Amino acid sequence: MKLQPTTTTYDTPPNFLANEHFVALPEGITIDYTTVPTAEDGLRVVEAGTAFGKITDTGLYGPYDIGAGDGREVGVGLTFYESDVTEGNDTNSLVIHGIIKEGALPEESGVDAAFKADANGLIFV
């Protein structure tokens, strides 16, 4: 199998990226909506820059949770853009390599010291 490089251009990259040098999982991810908490307004929204892990049994992804016990306790990367999963699963891209402006991440990003150790392709500044 011979791999061919591809380039995707985004009009506005997320503000948490320090520059345009980053790598996202090429196949994208599917978010398991049941792992995303419902907000007071009844919506389940994942903000860009939210820490995510992979659910071992299903191969789906959900917000990083050190106490989850389903695979999400291992940090993988940060969501590239916002996803509304109120009505069900949705797709997103997951940044797994790059320089991250930690102060630009959402308040509830889920990034902690353990996540940073797991997602070692991300450099936080």
C-alpha positions in Angstrom: 0.0 0.0 0.0 1.4 3.3 -1.0 0.3 6.3 1.0 -0.3 9.6 -0.8 -0.1 12.9 1.1 -3.2 15.1 1.2 -3.6 18.7 2.1 -6.8 20.2 3.6 -7.1 24.0 3.9 -9.2 25.6 6.6 -10.3 29.3 6.4 -9.8 29.8 10.1 -7.7 27.4 12.1 -8.6 27.2 15.8 -7.1 29.9 17.9 -5.5 27.4 20.2 -2.9 26.4 17.6 0.3 28.4 17.9 1.1 28.0 14.2 0.0 26.1 11.1 2.3 23.2 11.8 0.1 20.5 13.3 -1.1 16.9 12.6 -4.7 15.7 12.9 -5.8 12.1 12.7 -6.3 11.7 8.9 -9.4 9.5 9.2 -11.1 11.9 11.7 -13.0 10.7 14.7 -16.6 9.9 15.6 -17.8 11.4 18.9 -19.9 9.2 21.2 -22.6 11.7 22.1 -23.5 9.8 25.3 -20.1 10.7 26.8 -20.7 14.4 26.4 -22.4 16.1 29.3 -25.7 17.9 28.7 -25.4 21.6 29.5 -28.1 23.6 31.3 -29.6 24.7 28.0 -30.1 21.0 27.0 -27.4 20.9 24.4 -24.4 18.6 24.2 -21.6 20.7 22.6 -17.9 19.9 22.3 -15.8 23.0 22.0 -12.7 23.2 19.8 -9.7 22.3 21.9 -11.4 19.8 24.1 -9.2 16.9 25.4 -10.4 13.5 24.0 -9.6 9.9 24.5 -10.6 6.7 22.6 -13.3 4.3 23.9 -11.7 0.9 23.8 -14.8 -1.2 23.2 -16.4 0.9 20.4 -13.5 2.8 18.8 -15.5 6.0 19.2 -14.1 9.0 21.0 -15.3 11.0 24.0 -14.0 13.7 26.3 -10.9 12.8 28.3 -11.8 11.6 31.8 -9.1 10.3 34.0 -11.6 8.2 36.0 -13.6 6.8 33.0 -12.2 3.3 32.9 -13.4 2.9 29.3 -10.3 4.1 27.5 -11.0 7.8 27.7 -8.7 8.0 30.7 -5.8 8.0 28.2 -5.5 11.3 26.4 -5.2 11.2 22.6 -5.6 14.7 21.3 -7.7 17.9 21.1 -10.8 18.4 19.0 -10.2 20.7 16.0 -13.6 22.4 15.8 -16.8 22.6 17.7 -19.3 19.8 17.4 -23.0 19.7 18.5 -23.8 16.1 19.5 -27.2 16.9 21.0 -29.0 14.7 18.4 -26.4 12.0 18.3 -22.8 11.1 17.3 -20.9 13.5 15.1 -17.5 13.6 13.4 -14.5 15.9 14.1 -10.8 16.0 13.6 -8.4 15.3 16.4 -5.1 17.3 16.7 -2.4 14.9 17.9 0.7 16.9 17.1 1.5 20.6 17.3 2.2 23.6 19.5 -0.8 24.5 21.6 -1.5 27.9 23.2 -2.8 26.6 26.5 -4.3 29.9 27.5 -6.5 29.8 24.4 -8.1 26.5 25.2 -11.7 26.5 26.4 -12.1 26.8 30.2 -13.5 23.3 30.4 -10.9 21.7 28.0 -10.1 18.8 30.3 -6.4 19.3 29.8 -4.4 18.4 32.9 -0.9 17.1 33.7 -1.9 13.4 33.0 -3.4 14.4 29.6 -0.3 16.2 28.6 1.8 13.2 29.5 -0.4 10.9 27.4 -0.8 13.2 24.4 3.0 13.7 24.1 2.8 14.9 20.5 1.3 18.1 21.8 3.5 20.9 23.1 1.8 23.3 25.5 3.1 26.9 25.7 
